[in-house]
Amino acid sequence: MKRIVLVGAGHAHLVALRSFVEQPLYGARLVLVTPQAGQIYSGMLPGLIAGHYALDEAQIDVAELCRRSFVELAQGRVAALDLAGRRVRLADGSSLEYDLLSINAGSLCDVSLPGAGRALPVKPFETFIAGLRTAVVDRVAIVGAGAAGSELAMALAHRGAAVTLYAGTPTLSPPLGQRVARALRRATVDFRPGMAVSAIEEGPSVVAGASRQEFSAVLLATGAVALPWLSQSGLATDESGFVLVQDTLQSTSHPEVFAVGDCATLQSAPHPRSGVYAVRHGEILAQNLRRLLKPEPPLPYEPQRKALLLVSCGARYAIAERGTFTAEGRWAWKLKDWIDRRWVASFSKAHRIDGAPASTDS
């Protein structure tokens, strides 16, 4: 029997597990390694912070999903990969052997900024939410004004915090960036475009050019960086340490290893590190694991040309972008809310296609 280890409970692996609930993956023993038994859905994080959702509404029960998909859950953190021995080494000293490995471990915030240790990074989400509960967030600085940083700024402002958002190089398209900038102003966020933060000092104080300002808390929504154990694994990576994969989502250097979601870079067609793409990764991953067990050749993944992006604006209002089209309004928030709730619910409503109970007791 083949041993398949899934590292991480990101979008792609959740989609694969949902597929295995509907149609079990026979001929393999599957183990999912993840630090938490529950996964906060990134799309609902701003709404959770703004107070629109309770934690249980924005969280997927990974342990229950594993039980229903006949996948063993191993709670723990990965410390290293032994590619030659085909082992995943965990922080507690244990290890898991594999024939096939799939990595969907996400990414971290860039903490290379001097004094970043005085700030609270947005990732991992569970650590971030726990940190917000104990932090004083009446006067908050956010470093990084991409979609995530902007959503976070408006969510906290909606809660009554005085928020300053520092932005270096623009990361949003000009049409979307203009709409987001106007939304930030409406939300009373002190938006500072073109002010790259150079350091975080004791206080905490944010240093940006000649400006130095003290806050009750500083949050990091900086660009994504690869997990250290991943960039040091020996897998072929891009210049940033993310795993290079073929069209089949297999490593370009180790075909027995798949990498999906934020931790991977598609060599032939790099695309944004977004949940929209990761969902499709998961669909192809599930098919390819089934095909390799038969055995049959794996299928290629083709990134979609356009993806819908919905930016939450603190209140029940959102901005939509798809290709060159942008629009905004309460209707966009209702659409986002419907999509997000349906996504989370899909993991508890998935059922066996043969009509049998989706349970290990059946």
N, C-alpha and C positions, 0 to 999 in steps of 0.2 A: 504494500500500500504506500502510495506517495505521501510524503510529508510536505505540507504547504504551510508556510508561516507568513502571516500578514502583519506587518509592522505599522501601527498607527490606525486611528479610527476617523480618518478624514472623509470627505465627501465620497471619494472614489471607492474606498473600502466599504462604506455604509451601503452604497448602491450595490456592490457585489454581494454583500451579506443579504440584502433584501432579495436579490436574485436567487440566492441559495435557500431562502425560506420558501420561495415559490417553487423552486425545483432543486432539490438537494444535489450537491456535488458528490457523486458516488465515486469510490475508488481512491479516496484521499482522506488523510487526517489533517484537518485544518486547525490552526491555532492563531488567535489574534492577540497581539501584544499591544497594550495601551496603558497609560498611567491611571486613567479614570474609567469607572464603570458607566459613566454618563458623559455625553459630549454636548457642549453648548453649540448650537447652530450659529455660525458666524453671521448669517443674514439677519438674525433676530437680536444680535448683540446690542445694536443701537437702541432698538425698541425696549429691550430689557433694562438698559441703563436709564432711558427716558421715563420708564415706569409704565409702558404700554403692555408689557408681558410680565408674568410671574416666571420664576426660574424654571419651574416644571413645564411651562408652555414652550420654552425655548431650548429644552434639553432633550436629547435622544437617549433612550435607555439602551446603551450598548450591550450591557450584560444580558438583558432579555432578548435582544436581537440575536446575539450569539447563541443563546439557548435554542431559539426557534429555528436557527439556520444550521444547527448541528456543528457549531464551531466552538472550540474550547477557548475560554478567555483566560489569558495570563496577564494579570495586572502587574505592570512594572515598566521600568525605563530602560531603553537600549543604551549600552555603554560602548559597544563596538561590534563590528562584523568580522568574522573569520571566513573570508571568501574561499580560501583553499580548503578548509575543513567543513565548509558549508554549515556554519553555526552562527546563531545570533547570541551575543553575550549580553546579559542583563546586568544592571547596576548592583543587584544583590548577589552577584557571583555565579548565578545559575546560567545555563545556556540551553538553546533549543536548536536541534538539528533540522535541516531542511533539504528537500530535493528541489523545491521551487520556493522562491522568496518574492514577496511583493512589498514595496515600501510606499507608504502614504502617510509619512510622518510630519508633513507640513514644513513650516519654516519658522524662523525667529525674527524678532525686530533687530535691526542693526543697533548694537550698543557700543560701537566704536567711538562715539562722541565722548570727549573728556568729561568725566563726572557723571556718566550715564548711570552709575550705580546709585545715584541719588534720586533717580526717576523710576517710575513704574511702567514697564513695557506692556503694551496691549496683548502680546502673546507670551506664554500660553493664556488662553481666555480664562480658564478656571483660576489660575493664579492672579490674573488681573482683577477678576470680579471679587475674589477674596481680599485683595489689596484695597480695592475701592471701599469695601465695607469698613475698614479700619482707618482709612486716610481721611484727612480733613480736605474737603473739596469745595471750599467756598470761593477761593481764588486759584484758578487752575491754568497752567500753561500746557499746551500740547505742541509737541515737536513733530512736524510732518503733516502736510495738508493735502494728502491724496484723498481718495474717497473715504477710506477708513478714518483718517484723522478729522476730516470735515464732519462726518456723521457723528463721531464721538463728541466733537466740540458742540454741535447743535443739540445732541442728547443731553449733555451736562448743563448747557444753558437753559434747556427746557425744565430741568430740575431746579433751576434757580442759581446756579453757580455763575460767577464772573469768569469768563473763559477768554484766554488769549491764544490765538492759533498762529504759530510761526511756520512760514513756508519758504523753502529755498527754491530749487528749480521746479517749475510746474510739471505735474505728472498727468493732469487731466487734459482732454482735448479742449481746444479753445472754446467751442460752443458750450460744452458741459462746464468748463471752468468758470465761464462768465455767469452761468445760472447759479452755480454753487456759491460764488462770491457774493452775489446778491442775496441768496438765502442766508448766508452767514451773517450779513449785515442786518437782515430782518430779525434774525435770532439774537441780536445784540452781542454777537461774538466779535471780539477785537481781532480782526483778521489782518495779519501783517505779511502780505506777499513780498517776496524778494528779500526777506530777512532770514537768512540762514543762521541757525544757532551754532555757535562755535564752542560753547562749553556750558556745563551746569555746575554751579559752585555751591558752597555751603549756604544753607538758607531754607529751602533751595532757591537759588537765583539763576536766572537764565541770562546768558551773555550772547548777544547777537550784534556784531559790529561794535559800535561805540555804546550800545544800549546795555544796561544791566538792570534787571527787575526781579524782585523777590515775589514768590508765590507760596501758597500753602501746600501745593503739590505740583509735580511736573510729570506728565505722561508722555511716553514715547510711542508714536505711530509711524516710526521710520521705516525705510525700505526693508524688504525681506532679505534675510541672509540664510545660508544653508546651516543645518545642524552640524556641529563640530564632528560628531562621530561619522556623519555621512560623507563630509568632504575629506575625511581622513581614512575612509574605508578601503581605498584601492580601486573603487569603481571609477570608470571614466566619467569625468565631470566637465562642465563648462568652466569658464574663467572665474565664476562666482562660487563654485563648489557644488552646484546642483547636478544631479545624475543625468548624464546624456543618455537618451533612449532612442531606439529605432522607431519606425512607424508602428510597429507591433507593441510598443511600450516596454520592450525588453531592453536591458542595458546594452549599450554598444560594445562593451568589453566582456560582459558576463551574461549570456542569454538566459541563464537559469534565474536571473533576477529581473523583476519588473519594478518600475518606479512610476508613480502616478501622482497627480495633484501638484501642489506647490513645490515639492522637492525634486521635480523632474523638469528637464528641458528637452523638448522634442527637437532632435538634431536637424531634421529636414524643414521644419516649419515652427520655429519658436512662437509662442503665443502668451498672452497675459496669464499671470498666476491668479486664476479666478475660479470660484466654485462652479461657475457655469461650464467651464471646460472640464473641470474635475469630474463632474457628473457623467459626462460622456466618456471620460477615461474609465470610470467604473463599469460602465456598460460593456465596453470593449474588453476590459480586464476579465470580467466574469465569463464572457464568451471564450476568450483565449485560454483561460485555465481549463475550461471544459474541453476545448479542442486538443490541448496538449496531453490530456489524460486519455484520449481515444486511441491512438494519437492522430491528430490532424494538424495541418499547418495553421499558425495563428493568423488572425485577420489584422489588416492595417487600421490605424486610427486616422481619421481625417478631421482636423479642427474645423468647426463651423466658421463661415465667413463673417457672420455678424452675431453678436451676443447682446442680450438685453441687460442693461445695467440700471438698477434702481437705487437712488441715493436718498436715504431717509433724512428728513430735515428737522428732527427733534419733535416738533408737533406732528400731528397726523397729516403730513404733507410730504411729498417726495418729488424727485426729479428723475425723469426717464431718459435714457440714451440707447439708441440702437443704430449702429452705423453712423450716418451723418444726421439722423433725426434726433431732436431733443424736445422735450415738453415737460410740463410740471403741473402739479395740482393735487387736490385731495384725492382725486380719482387714482393718481399714480400710487399714493400710499395704500389705498384700498386694494389695488392690484398687487402691490408688494405684500401686503398682509395676507391676502388670499393665497398667493404663491408660497409664502413662507410657512403658513399654517398647514397647507396641503403637503408640503415637503416633509415636515416633521411628522405629521399624522401617517404618512405613507409607510413609515417604518414600524408602526404598531398595527397597521391594518393589513400588511402584506400577508398573503395566505398561500397555502400549497395549491398548485394548479390541479392536482388530482382530487382536491376536495377533502383530503385527509387533514386532521388537526396539525397545525404547524407547531409541534411539540416533540421534545425528545421522549415523551412518555407514550407516544403513539406506537 
